[in-house]
Amino acid sequence: MRSGLDAFMGFNIAVEVRQNHRGAWVAEIEFSKDGQPLVDVWPRTTQPEWLTPEEATRDGIEWARRVLMQQYGQAPHSWVATRERASAWARSEVDRRRDGTTFYG
């Protein structure tokens, strides 16, 4: 197994990656704080499969950071909603510029 480590919001994130029976790389994530492991009580979705261990490690760290932000961050946050708002804003900017107006006036 290969591993990746990260520190975020006072937590330590350990990512171990392994190849599954199809040859794809998947990540297993563990959290700890002040040297004590945290019980993983967060629901997990279907594990994504990656072509390289580096991709699996990156995804594991990104997933862990999202979980920590959702559990211990300022407020619950939907990454899907954020992407949708950003996409809608970008589409409106493209349409506005086609009409000859600009965002700044």
N, C-alpha and C positions, 0 to 999 in steps of 0.2 A: 504494500500500500504506500502511496505517496501522500504527503500531507501539506497543509497550508495553515498558517496561524494568522490571526488578526486580533486587534484590540479595538473595541468600540463601546462608547458610553460606559466605560468602567468594567466591561465584561471581556473575557477572553473567549475567542472563537477558535475551535480546532476543527479542521476539515480533513477528513481522511477520504481518499478516493480509491475506488477499486473497479476492476472490470467485471461486468456481469456475464452471464452465460452466453449472451449474444455478442460479446466483445466490446460493448459500449462502456463508457466510463460514467460512474455515478458517485455522488458525494454523500458522506455521512457526517453529520454536524454534531458537535458537543459544545455546550456552553459552560463557563465557570466564572465565578466572581470571588475575588479574594482567596483564590486557591481551592475553593469548594465547588464541586460540580453541581450544576443546576439540574433538577429533574425536568426532563423534556415533556412538558404537558401541552405543548402546542400541537394542533393537528397538522399532519403533513399530507400534502397532496401526492399524486403520482410522481415518482422521482423522474426528473428529466434525464435523458441519456445523452452523452456527449462523445464526440469523436476523439478528443484528447484529454489527458488528465488535467492540463492547464485550464481548459474550458470548464470542466467539472469543479475544479477548485474555485475558480472565479464565481461560478454560479452558486456554489455553497456559501461563500462569504457574502455575496449579495443577498441571498435568501436569509441568512442569519441576521444581517443588518436590518432588513425589512421587519423581521419578527421582533427584534429588540426595539425598533422604533415604534411598532404597533403596540407592544406590551408596556414599554417604559418611556416612550417618547412623550411629546407634549399632548398630542391628541390622536385619536384613531384616524387613520389615513388610508385612502384607497388609491393605490398606484394606478389602477385601471381608470378611475375617474380623473386623475391628474393627466394621464396620457390623452384621454378623450378631450379634456378642456384645452390642452396644448394643441391638439390636432385641429379642433374647431377654431381656435384663435389663428393658427397658421392658414387654414383655408380662408378665413375672413380677410386676412392680410393679402393673400394672393388675389382674391376677388376685388378687394379695394384698389389694389395697384393696377389691375386690369382696367378698372374704371377711370384711372388717371388720378385718383386721390392717394394721398400718403397718410400713414399713421400719425405723423407729427404735424399735420396741418394742411 
